[in-house]
Amino acid sequence: MPDPARVNGWIILDKPLELGSTQAVGAVKRNLRSAGLGKVKVGHGGTLDPLATGVLPIALGEATKLCGRMLDASKEYAFTIAFGTETDTLDLEGKVIAESAVRPTRAELEAVLPRFTGPIEQVPPAYSALMIDGQRAYDLARKGEAVALKSRSVTIHALRLEGAEAGHATLVAHVSKGTYIRSLARDIARALGTVGHVTMLRRLRAGPFGLDRAISLDNLNEVGKGAPLENVLLPLEAGLVDIPALNLDPEQARAVRQGRVLTGLPQGDGLYWARLEDTPVALVELSGGNVRVVRGFNLPDVAE
């Protein structure tokens, strides 16, 4: 059985339909308990609606220190808009609140997409987890109360049309944190002189993690039945591949772990992950040759 202190890294779950993010974390915890690893800390890197599927990064051990960074990462989604009806939840779950006979052509769809690429303003859905006076917006909406959310600035890095037929369009969007795909679908439909709602939403990528690294719930459940955890666990540094590494010698690693300042480093300013050989030591900020620790990692085999 692995030592719980040495279980640090990522399980990338291909979240199935109708499973909530909290339930997904619960499934990981349940399987870890069955494997004798009930003391391992578990967290997720960004919620995914029950009606959405796809990439859900789940952090174990020291990787949980990177969950906040994963929340800030850009995401990529495939989604389908059904034109002609808008629901109060902007997806299949809600009741119809608006209808239109207008069905846009493929050419009209492609012509409008540049308006939704780059920095845009977006009003989040009423049915969202955003807080209003201490309450979740979706709780207020379910009570029938009027929910007025302010628009927010988000960035659509890329948006392309994958297919369009019979009143439906499937698109792929690479978006900044804070972007609501349901709101994007609503606004695209309205810009085309009609209404619409999301019928399919699949997260293709979250930060550095894509579907190519994701496992099914069945694969996860094998761990609880005795399959090696290593079969599904990615190393902690897999969540850091989008920033450069900073190689330390043993004395420098010791200094970083003890909170002492490193000076005179030749690398340029910015965020780095500091490592001793192959072991992550800390997430650090380099400024003017000086190193400041953002998050330290308490991993085995690091120089004490």
C-alpha positions in Angstrom: 0.0 0.0 0.0 1.4 3.5 -0.9 2.4 5.8 2.0 -0.4 8.5 2.1 2.3 11.1 2.5 3.7 10.1 -0.9 0.3 10.4 -2.7 0.6 13.8 -4.4 -0.7 14.6 -7.8 -3.7 14.7 -10.1 -6.5 12.4 -11.2 -8.1 13.9 -14.3 -11.7 12.6 -14.4 -13.8 12.5 -17.5 -16.8 13.5 -15.5 -20.0 11.7 -16.7 -23.3 13.3 -17.2 -25.4 14.1 -14.0 -22.5 13.7 -11.6 -21.8 16.9 -9.7 -18.2 18.1 -9.0 -18.6 17.5 -5.3 -19.9 14.0 -6.0 -16.8 13.4 -8.2 -14.5 14.4 -5.4 -16.5 12.1 -3.1 -16.0 9.2 -5.6 -12.2 9.8 -5.5 -12.3 9.9 -1.6 -14.3 6.7 -1.5 -11.9 4.8 -3.8 -8.9 6.1 -1.8 -10.5 4.9 1.4 -11.1 1.5 -0.2 -7.4 1.4 -1.1 -6.4 2.3 2.4 -5.6 5.9 1.6 -8.4 7.6 3.5 -6.0 10.3 5.0 -5.1 11.8 1.6 -6.3 15.3 1.1 -8.5 15.8 -2.0 -9.8 18.9 -3.8 -11.0 19.8 -7.3 -9.7 22.4 -9.8 -12.9 24.0 -11.1 -16.5 22.9 -10.9 -18.4 21.4 -13.7 -22.2 21.4 -13.9 -24.0 18.1 -13.5 -25.3 18.4 -17.1 -21.8 18.9 -18.4 -19.2 16.2 -19.1 -15.4 16.2 -19.5 -12.2 17.3 -17.9 -12.4 17.7 -14.1 -8.9 17.9 -12.5 -8.9 16.4 -9.0 -5.9 17.2 -6.8 -4.5 14.8 -4.2 -2.1 15.7 -1.4 0.2 18.6 -2.0 -1.4 19.2 -5.4 -4.4 20.7 -3.6 -2.2 23.7 -3.1 -2.6 24.3 -6.8 -6.4 24.1 -7.0 -6.7 27.9 -6.9 -4.3 28.2 -9.8 -6.4 25.7 -11.7 -9.5 27.7 -11.1 -7.8 30.7 -12.7 -6.7 28.7 -15.8 -8.4 29.0 -19.2 -10.8 26.3 -20.3 -11.9 24.8 -23.6 -15.4 23.6 -24.2 -17.5 22.0 -27.0 -21.2 23.0 -26.8 -24.4 22.7 -28.7 -27.0 25.4 -29.0 -30.6 24.6 -29.8 -32.2 27.6 -31.5 -35.8 28.6 -31.0 -36.3 28.2 -27.3 -34.6 29.9 -24.3 -34.9 28.3 -20.8 -34.6 30.0 -17.4 -31.5 27.9 -16.7 -30.2 28.4 -20.3 -29.8 24.6 -20.6 -31.9 21.5 -20.8 -32.8 21.5 -17.1 -35.0 24.6 -17.1 -38.4 25.6 -18.3 -39.0 27.5 -21.6 -39.3 31.3 -21.1 -38.9 32.5 -24.7 -39.5 31.2 -28.2 -38.7 32.2 -31.7 -39.3 30.8 -35.2 -36.0 32.1 -36.5 -33.3 29.5 -37.3 -30.0 31.0 -38.3 -28.1 29.7 -41.3 -24.5 28.4 -41.1 -23.3 31.6 -42.9 -25.1 33.8 -40.4 -23.6 31.9 -37.5 -20.1 32.2 -38.9 -20.6 35.9 -39.6 -21.6 36.6 -36.0 -18.8 34.7 -34.2 -16.1 37.5 -34.5 -18.4 39.6 -32.3 -17.9 37.1 -29.5 -14.2 36.6 -29.9 -11.7 38.5 -27.7 -12.6 40.6 -24.6 -16.4 40.7 -24.2 -18.9 41.7 -21.5 -21.2 38.9 -20.3 -24.1 38.7 -17.8 -23.8 35.4 -15.9 -26.9 33.1 -15.8 -29.4 33.6 -13.0 -28.9 29.9 -12.2 -25.3 30.2 -11.2 -23.3 29.8 -8.0 -22.5 33.5 -7.7 -23.3 35.1 -4.4 -25.9 37.9 -4.1 -26.2 39.4 -0.6 -24.9 36.2 1.0 -27.0 33.8 -1.0 -26.4 31.7 -4.2 -28.0 33.1 -7.3 -29.5 29.8 -8.1 -31.1 29.5 -4.7 -32.8 32.9 -5.2 -33.8 31.9 -8.8 -35.4 28.7 -7.6 -37.5 30.6 -5.1 -38.8 32.7 -8.0 -37.0 35.8 -6.9 -35.7 38.2 -9.5 -31.9 37.8 -9.9 -30.0 40.8 -11.3 -26.4 40.0 -11.9 -23.9 42.5 -13.2 -22.1 42.0 -16.4 -18.5 41.0 -16.2 -15.5 41.2 -18.5 -14.3 37.8 -19.9 -12.1 36.8 -22.8 -13.0 34.4 -25.6 -9.6 33.4 -26.8 -11.0 31.4 -29.8 -14.4 30.4 -31.0 -15.2 28.2 -34.0 -18.2 26.5 -35.5 -17.9 22.7 -35.7 -21.3 22.0 -37.3 -24.8 23.3 -37.9 -28.0 21.5 -38.9 -31.7 21.4 -38.2 -31.8 24.4 -35.7 -28.7 23.3 -33.8 -25.1 24.5 -33.9 -22.0 22.9 -32.2 -19.1 25.2 -31.3 -15.8 25.0 -29.6 -14.7 27.9 -27.3 -11.4 28.5 -25.6 -12.3 30.9 -22.7 -10.8 32.8 -19.8 -11.8 32.0 -16.2 -15.3 33.3 -15.2 -16.8 32.7 -18.6 -20.3 31.1 -18.7 -20.9 29.0 -21.8 -24.6 29.1 -21.2 -24.5 32.9 -21.3 -22.3 32.8 -24.4 -24.9 30.6 -26.1 -27.8 32.9 -25.1 -26.0 35.9 -26.4 -25.0 34.3 -29.7 -28.6 33.3 -30.3 -29.9 36.8 -29.4 -27.4 38.4 -31.8 -28.8 36.2 -34.5 -32.3 37.5 -33.9 -33.5 34.4 -32.1 -33.2 32.6 -28.8 -31.4 29.5 -27.7 -30.2 27.2 -24.9 -27.3 24.7 -24.4 -28.2 21.1 -25.0 -24.6 19.7 -24.7 -21.6 20.9 -22.9 -18.3 19.1 -22.7 -15.1 20.4 -21.2 -12.2 19.5 -23.5 -9.4 21.1 -21.5 -8.8 22.8 -18.1 -5.4 24.5 -17.9 -2.8 22.0 -18.9 -5.1 19.0 -18.7 -6.9 17.7 -21.8 -9.2 14.7 -22.4 -6.1 12.7 -23.5 -5.1 12.5 -19.8 -8.6 11.9 -18.5 -9.9 8.6 -17.1 -13.5 7.3 -16.8 -15.4 6.7 -13.6 -15.0 3.0 -14.2 -11.2 3.3 -14.3 -11.3 5.3 -11.0 -13.4 2.6 -9.4 -10.8 0.0 -10.2 -8.5 1.7 -7.7 -11.0 1.0 -5.0 -10.9 -2.7 -6.1 -7.2 -2.9 -5.8 -5.7 -1.6 -9.0 -2.5 0.5 -8.5 -3.2 4.2 -7.9 -0.2 4.9 -10.1 -2.3 3.7 -13.1 -4.4 6.9 -12.8 -2.3 9.4 -10.9 -0.4 12.2 -12.7 2.5 13.8 -10.9 2.1 17.2 -9.1 4.2 18.9 -11.7 1.8 17.9 -14.5 -0.2 20.9 -13.3 2.8 23.2 -13.8 3.8 22.5 -17.4 2.5 25.9 -18.6 5.2 27.7 -16.6 9.0 27.3 -16.7 11.0 25.3 -14.2 13.7 26.7 -12.0 16.5 24.2 -11.1 17.9 24.5 -7.6 20.9 22.9 -6.0 20.5 21.2 -2.6 21.5 24.3 -0.6 19.1 26.5 -2.6 16.3 24.0 -2.1 17.0 24.0 1.6 16.9 27.8 1.7 13.6 27.9 -0.2 12.1 25.3 2.2 13.2 27.3 5.2 11.8 30.6 3.9 15.2 32.2 3.3 15.5 34.6 0.4 17.5 33.6 -2.7 19.2 36.5 -4.5 21.2 37.0 -7.6 19.4 34.5 -9.9 19.9 35.2 -13.6 16.5 34.2 -14.8 13.9 36.8 -15.9 11.0 38.0 -13.8 7.9 35.8 -13.5 6.4 32.7 -12.0 8.4 29.5 -11.9 8.2 26.1 -10.3 11.4 25.5 -8.4 12.7 21.9 -8.4 15.5 19.9 -6.9 16.3 17.4 -9.6 12.8 16.0 -10.5 11.1 17.0 -7.2 9.0 20.1 -7.0 10.0 22.3 -4.1 7.8 25.4 -4.5 5.9 27.7 -6.7 8.0 30.9 -6.7 7.9 34.4 -8.1 11.2 35.8 -9.4 11.7 39.6 -9.4 15.0 41.3 -10.0 16.9 38.1 -9.3 15.2 37.6 -6.0 13.0 34.6 -5.3 9.7 34.8 -3.3 7.8 31.6 -2.4 4.2 31.6 -3.5 3.4 28.1 -2.4 5.8 25.5 -0.9 5.4 21.8 -1.5 6.1 19.4 1.3 7.2 16.4 -0.8 9.4 13.5 0.2 13.0 13.4 -0.9 13.4 17.1 -0.9 16.6 18.4 0.8 15.7 19.2 4.4 
